[in-house]
């Protein structure tokens, strides 16, 4: 009788051990699949989509929701919290929900000085403006690089460059340059020469004859129409005259 009890006890222990082993093997994969950290999922998103991450949140359904600024706009990306696989990607439309609009309103806008710092490598800043539209806002900056003007559209929250456009400035005509020179020194244009050096913006040299028979050579910037210099020919003659 005692032997039978011992056998029953041993059998029960064996069955329990087998069940425990099988249960552990079944649960082990799910236990080992830990969720990715916020930093890990952000890096995964950057590897897949080159852009700027604006916001990352984790939902209860083991999913990360990432708001990301790409070259073509702002996108909402849903990623699996464990595998990092992209579940969906959707471009943010102009018609935001009330909740999204309120959320954006609470984000801190960058100041103009902060924007200037972020685009300092893009060229010499000529102008910067904050533009507020009905469903959108952005910074618009104009920079000069290698004698070319570039218009930049920037995200007001991250400073990311959304768009970059080369400004196709037109050079003023010879007639315009003469009119500017005549008005500046109050005379009559007589001769004009156009110069386009590599190290500066193009310009006109306009020779203007005044009523008192003096002649002036006026340098007019080909883009800005600004009078750069005025050289009086009488002064040149006097400088060249030596003692008799």
The 8 nearest C-alpha neighbors of each residue, nearest first, counted from 0:
[[1, 3, 2, 4, 5, 6, 7, 8],
 [0, 2, 4, 3, 5, 6, 7, 8],
 [3, 1, 5, 0, 4, 6, 7, 8],
 [2, 4, 6, 0, 1, 5, 7, 8],
 [5, 3, 7, 1, 6, 2, 8, 0],
 [4, 6, 2, 8, 3, 7, 9, 1],
 [5, 7, 3, 9, 4, 8, 10, 2],
 [8, 6, 4, 10, 5, 9, 11, 3],
 [9, 7, 5, 11, 10, 6, 4, 12],
 [8, 10, 6, 12, 11, 7, 5, 13],
 [11, 9, 13, 7, 12, 8, 6, 14],
 [10, 12, 8, 14, 13, 9, 7, 15],
 [13, 11, 15, 9, 10, 14, 16, 8],
 [12, 14, 10, 16, 11, 15, 9, 17],
 [15, 13, 17, 11, 16, 12, 18, 10],
 [16, 14, 18, 12, 17, 13, 19, 11],
 [15, 17, 19, 13, 14, 18, 12, 20],
 [16, 18, 20, 14, 19, 15, 21, 13],
 [19, 17, 15, 21, 20, 16, 22, 14],
 [18, 20, 16, 22, 17, 21, 15, 23],
 [21, 19, 17, 23, 22, 18, 16, 24],
 [20, 22, 24, 18, 23, 19, 17, 25],
 [23, 21, 19, 25, 20, 24, 18, 26],
 [22, 24, 26, 20, 25, 21, 27, 19],
 [23, 25, 21, 27, 22, 26, 20, 28],
 [24, 26, 22, 23, 27, 21, 28, 29],
 [27, 25, 23, 29, 24, 28, 22, 30],
 [26, 28, 30, 24, 29, 23, 25, 31],
 [29, 27, 31, 30, 26, 32, 25, 24],
 [30, 28, 32, 31, 27, 26, 33, 25],
 [31, 29, 27, 28, 32, 26, 33, 25],
 [30, 32, 28, 29, 33, 27, 26, 34],
 [33, 31, 29, 30, 28, 81, 34, 82],
 [34, 32, 31, 81, 35, 30, 29, 80],
 [33, 35, 81, 80, 36, 32, 61, 82],
 [36, 34, 81, 80, 39, 40, 33, 37],
 [35, 37, 39, 38, 40, 34, 80, 41],
 [36, 38, 40, 39, 41, 35, 55, 56],
 [37, 39, 41, 36, 40, 42, 35, 43],
 [40, 38, 36, 42, 41, 37, 35, 43],
 [39, 41, 43, 37, 42, 38, 35, 44],
 [42, 40, 44, 38, 43, 39, 37, 45],
 [41, 43, 45, 39, 44, 40, 46, 38],
 [44, 42, 40, 46, 41, 45, 39, 47],
 [43, 45, 41, 47, 42, 46, 48, 40],
 [46, 44, 42, 48, 49, 47, 43, 41],
 [47, 45, 43, 44, 48, 42, 49, 41],
 [46, 48, 44, 45, 43, 49, 42, 85],
 [47, 49, 45, 46, 44, 50, 69, 43],
 [50, 48, 45, 46, 47, 69, 51, 44],
 [49, 51, 69, 68, 48, 45, 52, 67],
 [50, 52, 68, 67, 53, 69, 159, 49],
 [53, 51, 67, 54, 66, 68, 50, 65],
 [52, 54, 67, 66, 51, 68, 157, 55],
 [53, 55, 66, 65, 52, 56, 67, 64],
 [56, 54, 65, 64, 66, 63, 57, 53],
 [57, 55, 64, 63, 65, 58, 54, 37],
 [56, 58, 63, 62, 64, 59, 55, 61],
 [59, 57, 60, 62, 61, 63, 56, 64],
 [60, 58, 61, 57, 62, 63, 80, 56],
 [59, 61, 58, 62, 57, 80, 63, 79],
 [62, 60, 80, 59, 58, 79, 63, 57],
 [61, 63, 80, 79, 58, 60, 78, 57],
 [62, 64, 57, 78, 56, 77, 80, 58],
 [63, 65, 77, 56, 76, 55, 57, 78],
 [66, 64, 55, 76, 75, 54, 67, 63],
 [65, 67, 75, 54, 53, 74, 52, 76],
 [66, 68, 52, 74, 53, 73, 51, 65],
 [67, 69, 73, 51, 50, 72, 52, 74],
 [70, 68, 50, 72, 71, 73, 67, 51],
 [69, 71, 72, 161, 68, 50, 162, 160],
 [72, 70, 69, 73, 161, 68, 162, 90],
 [71, 73, 69, 70, 68, 74, 90, 161],
 [72, 74, 68, 91, 67, 90, 69, 66],
 [73, 75, 90, 91, 67, 89, 66, 76],
 [74, 76, 66, 89, 88, 65, 90, 67],
 [75, 77, 88, 65, 64, 87, 74, 66],
 [78, 76, 64, 87, 86, 63, 85, 88],
 [77, 79, 85, 63, 86, 84, 83, 62],
 [80, 78, 62, 83, 84, 81, 82, 63],
 [79, 81, 62, 61, 34, 35, 63, 83],
 [82, 80, 34, 35, 79, 83, 33, 32],
 [83, 81, 84, 79, 80, 35, 34, 78],
 [82, 84, 79, 78, 80, 81, 40, 85],
 [85, 83, 79, 82, 78, 86, 80, 81],
 [86, 84, 78, 87, 77, 79, 83, 76],
 [87, 85, 77, 78, 84, 79, 88, 76],
 [86, 88, 77, 85, 76, 89, 78, 75],
 [89, 87, 76, 75, 77, 74, 90, 86],
 [88, 90, 75, 74, 91, 76, 87, 73],
 [91, 89, 74, 73, 92, 75, 88, 72],
 [90, 92, 74, 73, 89, 75, 93, 72],
 [93, 91, 94, 90, 95, 73, 89, 74],
 [92, 94, 95, 134, 91, 135, 96, 133],
 [93, 95, 92, 96, 134, 91, 97, 100],
 [96, 94, 93, 99, 100, 92, 97, 91],
 [95, 97, 99, 98, 100, 94, 101, 93],
 [96, 98, 100, 99, 101, 95, 102, 94],
 [97, 99, 101, 96, 100, 102, 95, 103],
 [100, 98, 102, 96, 101, 97, 95, 103],
 [99, 101, 97, 103, 102, 98, 95, 96],
 [102, 100, 104, 98, 99, 103, 97, 105],
 [101, 103, 99, 100, 104, 105, 98, 106],
 [104, 102, 100, 106, 105, 101, 99, 107],
 [103, 105, 101, 102, 106, 100, 107, 99],
 [106, 104, 103, 102, 107, 101, 100, 108],
 [107, 105, 103, 104, 108, 102, 156, 101],
 [106, 108, 105, 156, 109, 104, 103, 155],
 [107, 109, 156, 155, 106, 110, 157, 105],
 [108, 110, 156, 155, 113, 107, 114, 111],
 [111, 109, 113, 112, 114, 108, 155, 115],
 [110, 112, 114, 113, 115, 109, 127, 128],
 [111, 113, 115, 110, 114, 116, 109, 117],
 [114, 112, 110, 116, 115, 111, 109, 117],
 [113, 115, 111, 117, 116, 112, 158, 118],
 [116, 114, 112, 113, 118, 117, 119, 111],
 [115, 117, 113, 119, 114, 118, 112, 120],
 [116, 118, 114, 115, 119, 113, 158, 120],
 [119, 117, 121, 120, 115, 116, 114, 122],
 [120, 118, 116, 121, 117, 115, 122, 123],
 [119, 121, 118, 122, 117, 123, 116, 115],
 [120, 122, 118, 119, 142, 144, 123, 143],
 [123, 121, 144, 143, 142, 120, 119, 124],
 [122, 124, 143, 142, 125, 144, 119, 121],
 [123, 125, 142, 126, 141, 122, 143, 140],
 [126, 124, 142, 141, 123, 143, 127, 140],
 [125, 127, 141, 140, 124, 128, 142, 139],
 [126, 128, 140, 139, 141, 138, 129, 125],
 [129, 127, 139, 138, 130, 140, 126, 111],
 [128, 130, 138, 137, 139, 131, 127, 136],
 [129, 131, 137, 136, 138, 128, 132, 139],
 [132, 130, 136, 135, 129, 137, 133, 134],
 [131, 133, 135, 136, 134, 130, 137, 129],
 [132, 134, 135, 131, 136, 93, 94, 130],
 [135, 133, 132, 93, 94, 136, 95, 131],
 [134, 136, 132, 133, 131, 137, 93, 130],
 [137, 135, 131, 130, 132, 155, 134, 138],
 [138, 136, 155, 130, 154, 153, 129, 139],
 [137, 139, 129, 153, 128, 152, 155, 130],
 [140, 138, 152, 128, 127, 151, 129, 153],
 [139, 141, 127, 151, 126, 150, 128, 138],
 [142, 140, 150, 126, 125, 149, 124, 151],
 [143, 141, 124, 123, 122, 149, 125, 148],
 [142, 144, 148, 123, 122, 147, 146, 149],
 [143, 145, 122, 147, 146, 123, 148, 142],
 [144, 146, 147, 143, 122, 198, 148, 199],
 [147, 145, 144, 143, 200, 199, 148, 198],
 [148, 146, 144, 143, 145, 149, 165, 166],
 [147, 149, 143, 166, 142, 165, 144, 141],
 [148, 150, 165, 142, 166, 164, 141, 143],
 [149, 151, 141, 164, 140, 163, 165, 166],
 [152, 150, 163, 140, 139, 162, 141, 153],
 [153, 151, 139, 162, 161, 138, 160, 163],
 [154, 152, 160, 138, 161, 159, 158, 137],
 [153, 155, 158, 159, 137, 156, 157, 160],
 [156, 154, 137, 108, 158, 109, 138, 157],
 [157, 155, 108, 154, 109, 158, 107, 106],
 [158, 156, 159, 154, 155, 53, 109, 51],
 [157, 159, 154, 153, 155, 156, 114, 160],
 [158, 160, 154, 157, 153, 161, 51, 68],
 [161, 159, 153, 162, 152, 158, 154, 151],
 [162, 160, 153, 152, 70, 159, 154, 163],
 [161, 163, 152, 160, 151, 164, 153, 70],
 [162, 164, 151, 150, 152, 149, 165, 161],
 [165, 163, 150, 149, 166, 151, 162, 148],
 [164, 166, 149, 148, 167, 150, 163, 147],
 [167, 165, 148, 149, 168, 164, 150, 147],
 [166, 168, 165, 169, 148, 147, 149, 164],
 [169, 167, 166, 170, 222, 148, 147, 165],
 [168, 170, 171, 167, 222, 221, 172, 166],
 [169, 171, 221, 222, 172, 168, 201, 223],
 [172, 170, 221, 175, 169, 222, 173, 176],
 [171, 173, 175, 174, 176, 170, 221, 177],
 [172, 174, 176, 175, 177, 171, 191, 203],
 [175, 173, 177, 172, 176, 178, 171, 179],
 [174, 176, 178, 172, 173, 177, 171, 179],
 [175, 177, 173, 179, 174, 178, 180, 219],
 [178, 176, 180, 174, 179, 175, 188, 181],
 [177, 179, 175, 181, 176, 180, 182, 174],
 [178, 180, 176, 182, 177, 181, 183, 175],
 [179, 181, 183, 177, 182, 178, 217, 176],
 [182, 180, 186, 178, 185, 183, 179, 187],
 [181, 183, 185, 179, 180, 184, 178, 186],
 [182, 184, 180, 181, 185, 179, 226, 186],
 [183, 185, 181, 182, 186, 180, 209, 207],
 [186, 184, 182, 181, 183, 209, 187, 180],
 [185, 187, 209, 181, 208, 207, 184, 188],
 [188, 186, 208, 207, 181, 189, 209, 185],
 [189, 187, 207, 206, 177, 181, 190, 208],
 [188, 190, 206, 207, 187, 208, 191, 205],
 [189, 191, 206, 205, 188, 192, 207, 204],
 [192, 190, 205, 204, 206, 203, 193, 189],
 [191, 193, 204, 203, 205, 194, 190, 173],
 [192, 194, 203, 202, 204, 191, 195, 201],
 [195, 193, 202, 201, 203, 196, 192, 204],
 [194, 196, 201, 202, 197, 200, 193, 199],
 [197, 195, 198, 199, 194, 201, 200, 202],
 [196, 198, 199, 195, 200, 201, 146, 145],
 [197, 199, 196, 200, 146, 145, 195, 201],
 [200, 198, 197, 196, 201, 146, 195, 145],
 [199, 201, 146, 202, 195, 196, 221, 220],
 [202, 200, 195, 221, 194, 196, 220, 199],
 [201, 203, 220, 221, 194, 219, 193, 195],
 [202, 204, 193, 219, 218, 192, 205, 194],
 [205, 203, 218, 192, 217, 191, 216, 193],
 [206, 204, 191, 217, 216, 190, 203, 207],
 [205, 207, 216, 190, 189, 215, 188, 191],
 [208, 206, 188, 215, 187, 189, 214, 186],
 [209, 207, 214, 187, 186, 213, 188, 212],
 [208, 210, 186, 213, 212, 211, 214, 187],
 [209, 211, 212, 186, 208, 213, 187, 185],
 [210, 212, 209, 213, 208, 214, 186, 185],
 [213, 211, 210, 209, 208, 214, 233, 186],
 [212, 214, 209, 211, 208, 233, 215, 210],
 [213, 215, 208, 232, 207, 231, 209, 212],
 [216, 214, 231, 207, 230, 206, 232, 217],
 [215, 217, 206, 230, 205, 229, 207, 204],
 [218, 216, 229, 205, 204, 180, 228, 215],
 [217, 219, 204, 228, 227, 203, 226, 229],
 [220, 218, 226, 203, 202, 225, 224, 227],
 [221, 219, 202, 224, 225, 222, 223, 226],
 [220, 222, 202, 170, 201, 171, 224, 223],
 [223, 221, 170, 220, 224, 171, 169, 168],
 [222, 224, 225, 220, 221, 219, 171, 170],
 [225, 223, 220, 222, 219, 221, 226, 176],
 [224, 226, 220, 223, 219, 227, 221, 222],
 [227, 225, 219, 218, 228, 220, 224, 217],
 [226, 228, 218, 219, 225, 220, 229, 217],
 [229, 227, 218, 226, 217, 230, 219, 216],
 [230, 228, 217, 216, 218, 215, 231, 227],
 [229, 231, 216, 215, 232, 217, 228, 234],
 [232, 230, 215, 234, 233, 214, 216, 229],
 [231, 233, 235, 234, 214, 215, 236, 230],
 [234, 232, 236, 235, 231, 237, 213, 214],
 [233, 235, 237, 232, 231, 236, 238, 230],
 [236, 234, 232, 238, 237, 233, 239, 231],
 [237, 235, 233, 239, 238, 234, 240, 232],
 [238, 236, 234, 240, 239, 235, 233, 241],
 [237, 239, 235, 236, 240, 234, 241, 233],
 [240, 238, 236, 237, 235, 241, 234, 233],
 [239, 241, 237, 238, 236, 242, 235, 243],
 [240, 242, 239, 243, 238, 237, 236, 235],
 [243, 241, 240, 239, 237, 238, 236, 235],
 [242, 241, 240, 239, 237, 238, 236, 235]]
